[in-house]
Amino acid sequence: MRLSSTVLIFLSISLSISVVSAAAQSANSPRYEVAGGYQFMRDQDISKQDPDLSANFPAGWMASGGAHLWSWLGAVGEVSGSAKTLSIPGDKPKLRVYTFMAGPRFTRSAHSGVNPFAQVLLGSARASSSVLGVRDTVTDFSYQPGGGIDLSLAGRLGVRFEGDYRIIRAAGHNSKEPRVVAAAVIGF
């Protein structure tokens, strides 16, 4: 509960700063953006525990919204989900991971239409498993350093290619989940 309050306070401060600094933005540069797309995630803990099980989560999605505070700094919030069904005999367990994160994004705006960025997102990860009709769910703190590039296509439309390394702090140890993202981006 305390973590949720911290994330909400961070988002509120980030939004306030973005409103104040919006006037400083260039008329040609979008102040806000939304993105949505596909993510592929790998859970390194599953692969260590049982090498015969696939640790890949091929069914994933992400959605984000961001505000450009200055030419080099923005604030971003992101929600994402990944799911997989384990291939073992009997009732096949279903695994899901959802994240709710926010943080700063550092960008280098380029007039060439290729904009690299780096970001560090903080928030919570909610993991659930379901087998034989019994569901178990846990929510833990997570952080996710990463980076990528935004490629401008036409007007305010673009694509994003991103790589991240999500770390979930659970039960006294770190669970590591690298992921890649391909998304459509719309600036306004």
N, C-alpha and C positions, 0 to 999 in steps of 0.2 A: 504494500500500500504506500509506503514511504517513497519508493522508487517512482511510482506513478505521479506523485505530487511533484517530485523533482523534475521529471520530464515535462509536465504541464507548465511549471514555472519557467523552464528553459525555453519552451515553445512560445510562451507569452512574451518573454523578454525579446526573443528573436523577432517576433512579429512586430513588436513596438519599434525596435530599431529599424526594421525594414520600412515601416511607414515613414519614419523621420528622414531616412536617407534616400527615399525613393526620388525625391526632387533632384538629387545629385546625379542620377543616372542619365546617361546619354539618351536622346530621343530615339536613336536607332537600336538600342540594346533592350531586349525584353527584360522587364523587372521581375516577372514571375514566370514559373514554368511548371508544367505537370508532365509526368512520364509514366509509362506503363509498358510492361513487356514480360519476357520469359527469363527465368533464372534456372540454372543448373547448379545444384549444391551437392557436396560430398561430405559425409560425416566421418571424420577420421577415427572417432572412437569405435564405431561399428566395425570398421576394417581391422582395428587392432584386437578387438574382442573375439571376432570370428572371421578369419580370412576367407572362409567359404561363402559368407554372405556379401552381397553387393552393398557397398556403402554409398552408392549414388542415389540421389533423389532427382530423377529426371522430370518429374511433374512439378514445375514451380512457376510462380508468378510474382511480380512486384509492381507497386504503384508508389509514386513519390510526388511531392510538391515542394517547390523551393522558391525562395525570394533572394534576389541579388541585392546585397546590402551596399557594397562598394564594387568597384570594377574587379577586385581580386578576391572578395569574400562574399559568401552567401550562407543562408541557413536552409537546411533541408530536413524534411520529415519523410519517413518511408515506412510502409507496411509491406510485408512479404509473406509468402507461404510456400512450403514444399511438402510433398507427400510421396509415399511409396508403399507398396505392399511387398512384404518379404516372401520369397519363394521357398517355403519350407512345406513339408507334408502336413496335411490336416487343415485346420482353420488358419488361414493365412493372416498373420498380424499386419495391421495397418499402422504406419507411423506418419505423424504430421508435425511440422515445425512452423510456427508463425512468429514473426518478429514485428515489433513496434518500436521504431528508433528515430532519433533526431540528432542533429549536430551541425558543425560548420563544414562548408565546402570551400576549398581554396581553388580558384580558377585563374587561368591565364587566357584572357580574351585575345583572340587573334582575328584579324580581318580576313584571313584565308578561309574561314569556315571550319577550321579544326581547332577545337578548344579543349586542351587537356585539363584535368582536375584531379584533386586529391581530397579526401574527406575522412572524417572520423565520426561515426555515428554511435550513440549510446542509447540504451533503452532496455527493453525486456524481450525475452524469447519464451514462447509457450510451446512446450513439447507434449504431445499426447500419443499414446499407443492404445490400440484396441485389439483384443483377442478373446474369442469365445464370448463375445458380448460384454466383456468387462473393459472399462476404459480407465486409464490412469493419465492424469495431467499434472504437469509441474510448470511453474513460471519462475524464471531466474533472470538475473542481470546479464546483459550482454553488451559487448562493444565490437565495433566493426571498422577497422581501418581499411581503406581501399582507394582506388583511383580508376581513371579511364579517360575516354575522349568523347566529346560531343561533336558530331559532324552535321553541319548545316546543309539541308537539302534544298528547300525552296521557301522563301519568306521566313516564317517563324517555325517551320517544321524541320525536325532533325532526327537523327538516330544517335543512340548512346551505346557504347561498348564499355563494360565495366568489369573489374575484378576486385574481389574483396576477400578478407580473411576474418570471418566472424568467430569470436571467442565467447562462449557462454560459461559463466562462472556458476557451477552447480555442485552442491555437496562437497565443497572443499577442493575441487579440482576444475581444470579448464577443459571444456569440450571444444574442439576446433572444427570449423566448417568452412573450407574455402568455397567460393561460388563465382560464377560468371553470369553476366547479365547482358541481354540485348533488348533494347527498348526504343519505343518511339517517344520523341520529346516535342512538346508544343510550348512555345514561348508567347507570352502576352503582356 
